[in-house]
């Protein structure tokens, strides 16, 4: 079998085969042919991701429960939250649309924050290597489904289209939702899966060395 040090990977832009390498802390690994960024090793990326994921979880509660917008027309007024919008779609019979909105705007962002928090905190423990590795794979499948920016675009369209029909008031939940969207984007940028894999590899190596020492002492 080819040694691990000689394994190759292709640039995602020009398909140039390169020796797999880890960028130094605080620097980027660039493709020599096209200049594409292959890996960005941010300083303390795991710590930053842990803090951002926790912040996202705290912001998720008011974002999902507090009113986002209040629409009033003459004596009629209604407050809209993230959850009652989904409930209204279910009540109207739009089951597939309601399920898609529920998953992409509620479940996927919540799952993303939970997975990132577990990966960031669990990667510090040697005994959590296998669950963290499995969670990393789940995260790569889930991250493309969180569409907070699309939901935010829908809110902006509602503000523009319905402002002429009645009075639209921005409620505290919308500010929390915007903050959660910013935190979600920052967590995606700060998270470095290769750093986590490298940390898990160090844990496995240390565990193997300890096992070898214990076996030698037992003899």
N, C-alpha and C positions, 0 to 999 in steps of 0.2 A: 504494500500500500504506500502511496505517496506521502511523505512526511507532512505534518500539519503546517510547517513553516513554508512549504512550497505550494500550498493550496492557492488557487487563483480565484478571482472574482471579476466580473465584468462591470465596467462603468455603465451606469444607468442611462447615460446620454449617448456615448459613442461606441459602447460595447468593447472597449479596449480591455484586454485581460491584464489584471494587475495582481501583484502579490498582496494578499490580505494583510492589512496593517491597521494599527490603532493609532489615531492622531494623538500627539502629546496634549496634556491638559492645557486648555485655553487656546488651542490652535485648531486649524482645519486641515483635512487631508484632501488635496485637489488632484484631479485627473491631469496628467502631464500633456494629454492630447487636446482636450476640449476645455479644461479648466473647471469642470463641474465639481461641486463639493460632494465628496464621497463620504466623509465623516466629519462631524464637528464635535469635538470633545470639550464641552463647557465645564468650567470650574465648578465643582460641587453640584453637578447636575442632578444627582439623586436626592440630595438634601433640598434643593430648590423644588424639585418635582413633588417631594413629600409635603412641603409647605403649601404649594399651590393646590395640590389635590385636597388637602384638608380645608383650605379656604374655599374651594369650589363646593365641597360638601356642606359647609356652613352657609354659603350663599344659596344653595339649592333649595333649602327649606323656605325662606321668604319668597324666592322667585316662583316657587310652585304654588304657594298658598296666598300670598298677598295680591291684591288687584293690580293688573298691569295698566289697564285703561278704564276710564269711566265715560260712557256716552250718555248724553242727556239731550232730549228733544221735548220741549215744552215741559209738561209735568212728568214725562216718562224718563227714567234713568236706569242704567244697568252697568254693573261692574264686571269686568272680564278678568279671570285668572287663567293661569296656564292649564289647570286641571279642569275647570268648568267649561273651557273651550272644547276639550276632548269629550267631555260628557255631553255637550250639546250636539256634537257630531254623531255620537252613538245614539242619542235620542232621536235625531233626524233620520236615522236609518243608514247613514254612511259608514258602514262597519269597517270596510277595508281602509277608507281614508282616515277614520278615527284611529284605527289600530296603527297605521303608518305614522300619524302625527304623535300618538302616544309613545311609540317606540323611538322615533328619531328625536323628539323634543324633550322627552321625559326619561325614559328608561335607558337609552344609550348614553346621554350625558352623565346620568347618575352612575351607571355601570362603569363608565370611563374613569370617573373620579375614584370609585371604590377600587377598581383594579390597579390604578396608578398608586393609590395609597398603600395597598397590600404589597405591590412590587417594591416600592421604595423602602418601606419599613421591613418587609420580610427578607429582602436581600442582605440585610445586615446580620442575619442569623444563619449559621451553617446548617442547622437541621431543617430549614425552610427552603432549601435549594430546589427540591423537586416540585413543590407546589408553586414556587415563584416562576420556575421555568414553564409550567403549564399555564399559569396566569398570563405570562408574556405572550404566549401564542393566542390566547383568548383576546387579549388587548389588540393585537394586530388585526384580528378579524372584526372587532367592534368599533375601532376608532373611525372608520369611514362612514359609520351610520349616524354619528352625532351631528345633527344639522341645526345647531342653534342659530347660525347666521341666516339660514333660510327662514326660520321662524321670525327672526328679527326683521327680515325684509318684508314679511307679511304684515308685521305690526306697522312698519313705516308706510306701506301701501294703504293700510286702513286709516292711518292718521291723515294722509293726503286726500284720499277719496271721500272720507266721511266727515271731514272737517267742515265742508260746505252744507251738510245736512243737519248738523247739530253741534253741540259743544263737546269737544273731546278733551279730556283732562288726563294728564299723565300721572299715574299713581306710583307709590313707593316700590311696588313690585317690579315695575319696569326698570328702575334704576338698579335694583338687585340683579335683574336678568341681564342687563348690559354688563354689569361687573362680573357676573358668572361667565358670560361669553368671553370677556377679555381674559379672565383667569384660565378658562379652558384652552384658549389659544396659546397663552403663555406656558401652560403645562405641556402642551404638545411640542412646543419649540424646545423647552428645557429638557424634556425626557430623552435620554440616550440609551437605547436598548443595548448597544454594544458595551457600554460601561457596566450595565447590570450583568450581562453575560460574562464579562471579564471578572467581575466580583464573585459570581458564582463559581467560575473556574478556580479562582484563588481559594475559595472555601473548600472545594473538592480536593485541591492539591494539599491544603493544610490538613484536611481530614485524613488523606492517604498517608501523609508523613507521620501523623500522630498514631495511626494504626500500625505503621511499620515499626515505630519506636516501641509501642506497647507489645507487639509481637516479639521484638527482639528482647525486651525485658522479661517476657514470660519464659523465653528459652533459658 
